[in-house]
Amino acid sequence: MHRIDNSRFLLYIEPKVEQRSKEPIDDEITKTVEMCFSNAKSGTADYSNLESNGNFREGGGWKGWHTVDCGEHSGNKDYLLGNGMITNSLCVFYLRYYREAIPESEMGKVMSLCAWANEA
C-alpha cells in the first residue's frame, strides 16, 4: 500500500520498474536521508490506516515485506526518524533509483527532513 498524503509517513510509494534510473543518485539529499535513516528507531506503524497520522510502536516487525517491481525487497519494519516522520527500509533506495517517480508531495517531505537534519 502506498501513502501520498500530508501525514508523517514518508516514501511509502510503489514505483514501476520502468521508472528506475540506470545510475544511482548519490547527492546531498540522498546522503542526508541515509544519515537520518541510520539513526532511526525500528518498529511498526499503522500506515495502512488512512485515518491515522502515524501510531509508531518501537520494536517488533511485520510478518511480511514489500517487493519493488525491480525485485528489491524491503525489510519487515517501519522506521521512526528523528524529526517524527515514519518511513520504510526502501526510503534511501527510492531516492537513489526512483527519484523521478517520487511525487512532489513526498519530495516536499524529504526536503523538510533535510532541513531538519541540517538544523540539528
Secondary structure as GFF3:
##gff-version 3
##sequence-region A 1 120
A	DSSP	three_ten_helix	17	19	.	.	.	ID=ss1
A	DSSP	alpha_helix	28	38	.	.	.	ID=ss2
A	DSSP	beta_strand	41	45	.	.	.	ID=ss3
A	DSSP	beta_strand	56	58	.	.	.	ID=ss4
A	DSSP	beta_strand	78	80	.	.	.	ID=ss5
A	DSSP	beta_strand	86	88	.	.	.	ID=ss6
A	DSSP	alpha_helix	91	97	.	.	.	ID=ss7
A	DSSP	three_ten_helix	99	101	.	.	.	ID=ss8
A	DSSP	alpha_helix	104	119	.	.	.	ID=ss9
###
